[in-house]
Amino acid sequence: MDLRAEDGAPVTAASLAEVLRFQERADIATMSRYEQRYGLVAEGRLTGWEDAPRAGAISAEEFERVWLDARRTLGTTAPPPDMDR
């Protein structure tokens, strides 16, 4: 999940578990729709995030709240076709 620094609006909210499942089961069009909606899962090690404004540890409850809000904002209430396979 990535939030825009200026206003905290979600930019991405991709799930590695979902991406792996779709790579195994879905066609390229379905993966493309997923990536357009939720973004990409970062590959490799993320560095430098610790120095970003507002970066820091949050509770599991806070993470879940922000995650659900990001998914809702990015459109999880109406998943693209074929994403439930």
Sine and cosine of phi, psi and omega as CSV:
sin_phi,cos_phi,sin_psi,cos_psi,sin_omega,cos_omega
0.00,0.00,0.65,-0.76,0.03,-1.00
-0.70,-0.71,0.74,-0.67,0.02,-1.00
-0.92,-0.40,0.62,-0.79,0.03,-1.00
-0.92,0.38,0.76,-0.65,-0.09,-1.00
-0.88,0.48,-0.63,0.78,-0.10,-0.99
-0.89,0.45,-0.69,0.72,-0.11,-0.99
-0.74,-0.67,0.03,1.00,0.02,-1.00
0.97,0.23,0.16,0.99,0.00,-1.00
-0.94,0.35,0.65,-0.76,0.00,-1.00
-0.93,0.37,0.68,-0.73,0.05,-1.00
-0.96,-0.29,-0.69,0.72,0.06,-1.00
-0.68,-0.73,0.44,-0.90,0.10,-0.99
-0.41,-0.91,0.87,0.48,-0.03,-1.00
-1.00,-0.04,0.57,-0.82,-0.01,-1.00
-0.93,-0.37,0.80,-0.60,0.02,-1.00
-0.85,0.52,-0.66,0.75,0.01,-1.00
-0.87,0.49,-0.68,0.73,0.03,-1.00
-0.91,0.42,-0.70,0.71,-0.02,-1.00
-0.86,0.50,-0.71,0.70,0.01,-1.00
-0.89,0.46,-0.66,0.75,0.02,-1.00
-0.90,0.44,-0.69,0.72,0.00,-1.00
-0.94,0.35,-0.56,0.83,0.05,-1.00
-0.90,0.44,-0.59,0.80,0.01,-1.00
-0.96,0.27,-0.60,0.80,-0.18,-0.98
-0.93,-0.37,-0.42,0.91,-0.18,-0.98
-0.98,-0.19,0.28,-0.96,0.07,-1.00
-1.00,0.07,0.09,-1.00,-0.06,-1.00
-0.88,0.47,-0.61,0.79,-0.02,-1.00
-0.89,0.45,-0.65,0.76,0.01,-1.00
-0.91,0.41,-0.70,0.71,0.04,-1.00
-0.88,0.47,-0.63,0.78,0.01,-1.00
-0.89,0.45,-0.69,0.73,0.04,-1.00
-0.89,0.46,-0.66,0.75,0.03,-1.00
-0.88,0.48,-0.75,0.66,-0.03,-1.00
-0.90,0.43,-0.59,0.81,0.04,-1.00
-0.92,0.40,-0.58,0.82,-0.03,-1.00
-0.99,0.15,-0.76,0.64,-0.16,-0.99
-0.95,-0.30,-0.17,0.98,-0.01,-1.00
1.00,-0.01,-0.13,-0.99,-0.03,-1.00
-0.98,-0.20,0.44,-0.90,0.15,-0.99
-1.00,0.07,0.77,-0.64,-0.02,-1.00
-0.89,0.45,0.66,-0.75,0.06,-1.00
-0.98,-0.19,0.63,-0.78,0.03,-1.00
0.99,0.14,-0.19,-0.98,-0.07,-1.00
-1.00,0.08,0.74,-0.67,0.08,-1.00
-1.00,0.06,0.79,-0.62,0.03,-1.00
-0.80,-0.60,0.44,-0.90,0.06,-1.00
1.00,0.04,-0.18,0.98,-0.04,-1.00
-0.90,0.44,-0.47,0.88,-0.03,-1.00
-0.89,0.46,-0.45,0.89,-0.05,-1.00
-1.00,-0.02,-0.08,1.00,-0.02,-1.00
-0.95,0.33,0.51,-0.86,0.06,-1.00
-0.85,0.53,0.63,-0.77,0.03,-1.00
0.91,0.41,0.20,0.98,0.05,-1.00
-0.98,0.22,0.58,-0.81,0.04,-1.00
0.26,-0.97,0.07,-1.00,0.00,-1.00
-0.96,0.29,0.61,-0.79,0.10,-0.99
-0.75,-0.66,0.33,-0.94,0.02,-1.00
-0.96,0.28,0.30,-0.96,0.06,-1.00
-0.88,0.48,-0.61,0.79,0.00,-1.00
-0.90,0.43,-0.68,0.74,0.03,-1.00
-0.91,0.42,-0.66,0.75,0.04,-1.00
-0.85,0.52,-0.74,0.67,-0.02,-1.00
-0.87,0.49,-0.65,0.76,0.02,-1.00
-0.89,0.45,-0.74,0.67,-0.02,-1.00
-0.92,0.39,-0.66,0.75,0.01,-1.00
-0.87,0.50,-0.76,0.65,-0.02,-1.00
-0.89,0.45,-0.64,0.77,0.05,-1.00
-0.90,0.43,-0.68,0.74,0.01,-1.00
-0.89,0.45,-0.72,0.70,0.00,-1.00
-0.89,0.45,-0.66,0.75,0.02,-1.00
-0.89,0.45,-0.72,0.69,-0.01,-1.00
-0.89,0.47,-0.65,0.76,-0.03,-1.00
-0.99,0.15,-0.06,1.00,0.16,-0.99
0.94,-0.34,0.40,0.92,-0.03,-1.00
-0.92,0.38,-0.28,0.96,-0.01,-1.00
-0.94,0.34,-0.33,0.94,0.05,-1.00
-0.71,-0.70,0.99,0.16,-0.05,-1.00
-0.87,0.50,0.55,-0.84,0.08,-1.00
-0.86,0.51,0.42,-0.91,0.01,-1.00
-0.82,0.58,0.53,-0.85,0.08,-1.00
0.94,0.33,0.17,0.99,-0.03,-1.00
-0.99,0.11,-0.19,0.98,-0.01,-1.00
-1.00,-0.09,0.17,0.99,-0.01,-1.00
-0.92,0.39,0.00,0.00,0.00,0.00
